[in-house]
Amino acid sequence: MANPESETSGPEAAATFGFRRVGIDEKQSLVDDVFHQVARRYDVMNDVMSGGMHRIWKDAFVGWLSPPSHKRARYKVVDVAGGTGDIAARIARRSDFKARVTVCDINPSMLEAGRERAVGRDYEHCVDFVEGNAEELPFEDNRFDAYTIAFGLRNVPRLDKALSEAFRVLRPGGRFLCLEFSTVDIAGLDRFYELYSFKVIPAMGRAIAGDGEPYRYLVESIRQFPAPERLKRHMADAGFGHLDVRLLSGGIAAMHSGWKL
């Protein structure tokens, strides 16, 4: 299995696309193709991949963020790779609609799905949708109180660059919070999870969407993502402090927290 930390810089730079090694500039277009295919069925896809558990994990994620509901000045959040607005809606509701959430996603199909979903919903007035790249965010320095990213960081070609951008756009005292699939560390569960991931999920993808390959990539990308302790090192290198991680469901998912001190 390739090591995500073995990526290099310059014209020979490489990245992982699932278990494949690709040019680092090629990865983004390949990832875009995947999400163009699944945009309309993204929430169904999450239900398939997690057995519905992603809803509980996302509630825990936003609960840990705990956006304030009493501030006169609006709490500003950027939710990166959050195209369908699933996290943004939870933040808005959790804050009693006091928070202002900017959903930033590189994929226009995902953003369109999010905009359509928001129409007429209770959170529509406090959520914006902006097209942008996690590695070059279209925002000024020190703008946001919080940066969230759920199940998106593993799809970014240059992890360290995305983390540096997260640090840049956060105000001093701002918080970075990431929810991502992780490394199962319970004997027995790890073997079951491996079988479920590589045999069941692609088959479900074929049945639901007519194509199992996007689902196979997403499963492979989970295996390539840094384990919690390695991700903490990446976050520290980007400048974040007071680092913390909380494992969910035996390590199937994990929440990673850091602060711009």
Secondary structure, 3 states (H helix, E strand, C coil): CCCHHHCCCCCCCEEEECCEEEEHHHHHHHHHHHHHHHHHHHHHHHHHHHCCHHHHHHHHHHHHHCCCCCCCCCCEEEEECCCCCHHHHHHHHHCCCCCEEEEEECCHHHHHHHHHHHCCCCCHHHEEEEECECCECCCCCCCEEEEEEECCHHHCCCHHHHHHHHHHHEEEEEEEEEEEECCCCCCCHHHHHHHHHHHHHHHHHHHHHCCCHHHHHHHHHHHHCCCHHHHHHHHHHHCCEEEEEEEEHHHCEEEEEEECC
